[in-house]
Amino acid sequence: MTTPFTPAEVSNAIELLASRSLIRLVTEIDDNGAIPPRRLAAILPDLSSHQLRRTTEAARARGLVRIAPGAGLELTESGSELADLYDAAARWARHHAYPTPVCEFSARVRHVLDLLVPSLAADRADGPSRPTAPTAPRGRPRRRPLAADRADGPSRPTAPTAPRGRQPGACPAPRPRGTLPAPAPS
């Protein structure tokens, strides 16, 4: 028997999946392969050691990453599927210039995931239950996203480059959970 998600479960799941540090960790491994644990701080310098430790522990506990002997942190099948979700969410947001035409990859993903909260919470009131098995067909080849698909480019430059990323103030902060964007003026 399956049970529906509670509003608290939806909020907790979206909060975890939309955390900037998890988005950065998963997409970095997806783009560039396994990361030796001792290299995490150098590869993701914008995250504190506390954020890295907390995010790595949360990702391992939820089966998104595993430690591969001799390689380091690598994505599990679930982690690879989450990376695909992040890529699809960012592509949709970029196509629709959501939340703004210029925005950091992780902020785009967070904004799109925030859009899901009201619909998932509303589903709870309607009473649908959790799916018991995946409905998407298995066995199809996985599309490997190009670094150019990412809004902010590859996370590990191969040669020294000028600083990149979003311009200050270019992407708004995520809205409070459960609120919808203001309608566009007609």
Secondary structure as GFF3:
##gff-version 3
##sequence-region A 1 186
A	DSSP	alpha_helix	7	17	.	.	.	ID=ss1
A	DSSP	alpha_helix	20	32	.	.	.	ID=ss2
A	DSSP	three_ten_helix	37	39	.	.	.	ID=ss3
A	DSSP	alpha_helix	40	43	.	.	.	ID=ss4
A	DSSP	alpha_helix	49	61	.	.	.	ID=ss5
A	DSSP	beta_strand	65	68	.	.	.	ID=ss6
A	DSSP	beta_strand	72	75	.	.	.	ID=ss7
A	DSSP	alpha_helix	77	95	.	.	.	ID=ss8
A	DSSP	alpha_helix	105	126	.	.	.	ID=ss9
A	DSSP	three_ten_helix	147	149	.	.	.	ID=ss10
###
